């Protein structure tokens, strides 16, 4: 039932959230008011070299303790409340943001760790040890804004007319077997990776245990959380391409892979299925993910959840419904529906091809 919307300008043309709002508000019936959210890239150009930490806290004491933790492990260059319209939603957690630089670059014993790895380690540690405070956004020059409410309410609450980004994600949640609460709303984020998800990850248990072996810990009581962490692990840490990561998360059936004529492609697919068996997502799902490379969608191999894509000029639009595409852009040049299990990848310039589809023999035939 959940609603998904996304847009990206390959030339990094920045705009406020008014168009993404139209795309997701049209899908209000796909939610029940228990969760909505947005992610935007390019919104903090003045702090583009710093990690933008968005923090939720249930009370001032927990916020003070979490801030002290950040001060111990990061240099805080700027901090303050995230501006919100408190009259729009009166029952909300404390929301703060910090623009930080990891201290790992200034301590001899941690020089071997990258700033990204250090930041993830501390984000995971903070989210584990503090019961009433947690980080829900940690990338550079981007931010997540989410909570309990309808898409219109969350948009107005955070005043997203006042932010400008070149890539936007939006989600309208319909919680089923997981609770509707502020931390469980989408998007889910880790560093540069943000995801919105429609469906159910029935492999959540094994995915979670697999991630814990690499230092990722799930706390948000929502199965979708594992997807953001898997993308960071597969693409950033293990250096897989987006195409390869898509094959890990939504692999073709064994028989489809074995029938491929190209030996090297077949061997790659089979190797990924074997090595990353515990990272495979099971269940009905449609996922839209953003990162510093661009924006891409993944669906399960029987496509039990919808995804549509439209293009006009420099822009590409994603949504659960075709009508939402036209809310974001009436002059669409093309509208397509990817096949089951087929990723659609839109890369920021200077990539020559704006949309890369896997070749038919490379995708899961007959899925």
C-alpha positions, 0 to 999 in steps of 0.5 A, a space after each residue: 500500500 505505501 506510496 513512493 515518489 522521487 525525482 532527480 536532476 542529472 545536472 544538479 539543478 536545485 529546487 524546493 520540495 513543492 513538486 515532490 510534495 505533489 507526487 506524494 500527496 496525490 498518494 495519500 490514500 496509500 498511507 494511514 497517517 502513521 508515517 511520512 517523510 522526505 529526503 533531499 540531496 544538495 540542501 546544505 552546500 555551505 556545509 558540504 564537506 561535513 556530515 549532517 547529523 539529524 537527531 531525534 530525542 524523546 526528552 531534553 536529558 536524552 538530547 543532552 547526553 547524545 550531544 555530549 557523545 557527539 562532542 566526544 567523537 566529532 568536531 561540531 562546526 554548527 548545531 541547532 534545532 531543525 526548524 519546524 512548524 510546531 503548531 502543525 504537529 504538536 506531539 513530536 520529539 526534539 529534532 536537532 541537527 549537527 554538522 560534524 567532522 570525525 575526530 578519527 582524522 586527528 587521533 593516531 590510533 584511528 588513522 587506518 579507518 576512513 571517515 565514513 567507517 568511523 562515522 557509521 561506527 559512532 552512529 551505530 553506537 549512539 543508536 544502541 546505547 541511548 534508549 530515547 535518542 537516535 540518529 536518523 540521517 547522517 550523510 553529507 549535503 543531504 538530510 532526511 525529514 520524517 515523522 508521524 503524519 500525512 505527507 502534507 503534514 510532514 512537509 508543512 511541519 518541516 517547512 520543506 519549501 525552504 530547502 532546495 535540492 537536486 534529488 528528492 525522495 518521498 514516502 507515505 507509509 501504511 504500517 502493517 506488521 510493524 509499529 507506526 512511530 517517528 523512527 519507523 517512518 521512511 526514508 531510512 538513511 545511512 551516510 549517502 544512502 537513503 531508501 523508501 520502500 513499499 512492501 514487506 521484507 520477509 527475510 528481515 531476520 537473516 538480513 539483520 543477522 548478516 548485517 550485525 556481523 559487519 557492525 550494522 545494528 537495527 533499532 527502528 522496529 521496521 523491516 525496511 531499515 536493513 535495505 539502507 545498511 545493505 546498500 552501504 555495505 555492498 556498494 561503499 564497503 565491498 565496492 560492488 556496482 549498483 547493478 551488482 548490488 541490485 542482483 544481490 538484493 533481487 537476484 534472478 531465479 537459479 534457473 534463469 541465471 543458469 540459462 544465460 549464454 554469456 559465461 562471464 555474466 552467468 558466473 558473476 550472477 551465480 557467484 553473487 547469489 552464493 556469496 551474498 545469500 544472506 543479503 538477498 531480500 525476500 518478499 514483495 517489495 519496490 525500493 527507491 534508493 538515492 545516493 551520491 551517484 544518483 537515484 535507482 529503483 529495485 523491485 522483487 522478481 515477481 513485481 508484487 509492488 508497483 514502480 513507474 518511471 517518467 522522463 522529461 529533459 534533464 529530469 527523471 521521476 519515479 512513483 508508485 502510480 503513473 498519475 503521481 508522475 504527471 503531478 510532478 511533471 505534466 510534460 513527460 517525454 516517456 513513461 515506462 514500467 520496469 520489468 520484474 527484478 529489473 533495476 532502473 538507474 539514473 546517474 548524475 552527470 558526467 555520466 553519458 547515459 542518464 538511465 541504464 537498464 540491464 540488458 535483457 540477458 542480464 536481467 532475470 528472464 521470465 521472473 
